[in-house]
Amino acid sequence: MTGVPPSGVQFPIVRGEQRATIVEVGGGVRAYEVGGRRVLDPYRLESACDGAHGAPLIPWPNRLADGRYRFDGVDYQVALTEPERHNAIHGLLRWRSWRAAEREPHRVVMWIRLHPMSGYPFALDVRIAYELGDDGLTVSTEVTNIGERACPYGAGQHPYLSSGNGLIDECTLEVPADTSILTDQRRKLPIGHSLVEGTSVDFRVPRRLGQQSIDAAFTDLARDDHGIATTRLMRPDGACAELWVDDHYSNVEIYTGDELAPDRRRRGLAVEPMTCAPNAFQSGRGLIRLEPGRTLKARWGARLL
């Protein structure tokens, strides 16, 4: 193709057989593979990012009902970016241009400043480091409140674990979560919580995904001694794609991609690290009050076994 691709400037990083591509538009990861095998489901260079593939979700992940919230006694309204459901979805930075603040062959740090705006009159500096190492891809998000007052804050990202060469239907899924967040079917907003035991979304013991459709957040994650929780997608090609989150991420959203375009549907499984629950700007569940000058760091990563 000629000209600038829809995702802007491409920033490849390489280490051994690992290769990832980070993009200017949205500051996300467009592709990640090891030895030619996909770890994260990519989107094409000539296409715009679909289904938020690989995008950071800041200053809130998931949905905000009616785009409204109240903070410190003041009511705010942001634009409805999911108008068919009357929600604001996935924050404010998905379609903005990010800058590569640091570059090495195996690492790039993407940076953007979120200036005060209508509906979110707060200021944030955002740095996301993408680094390839012995343990795969590590993504470190560092956000600082550079304003003069506290702000509401949540963060997430939207990678899709790759199914390999087929559909996720043939994959076996393991999600180490005791609780799922229930949502209404029309607007996909939280309506309660449920223990997963005995339900169709209990994946604590690995089992085949089949044609099951999922678009739900999970919490109460089982973690190792280092506070790491790992979701696994075992593939027909014998590989296992893993996505891990540190203890700053209290939720993971699982989305089977059923609303994507037909040729993109169910090619990857979205496993979305989130520091808070969906609609947290209204419910307060996991919402962070980020004080002036405070920095919050969180890490997640992906690898192929």
Secondary structure by P-SEA (a helix, b strand, c coil): ccccccccbbbbbbcccbbbbbbccccccccccccccccccccccccccccccccccccccccccccccccccbbbbccccccccccccccccccbbbbcccccccbbbbbbbbcccccccbbbbbbbbbbbccccbbbbbbbbccccbbbbbcbbbbbbbbccccccccbbbbbcccbbbbbbccccccccccccccccccccccccccccccccccccccccccbbbbbbbbccccbbbbbbbcccccbbbbbccccccccccccbbbbbbbcccccccccccccccccccbbbbbbbbcccc
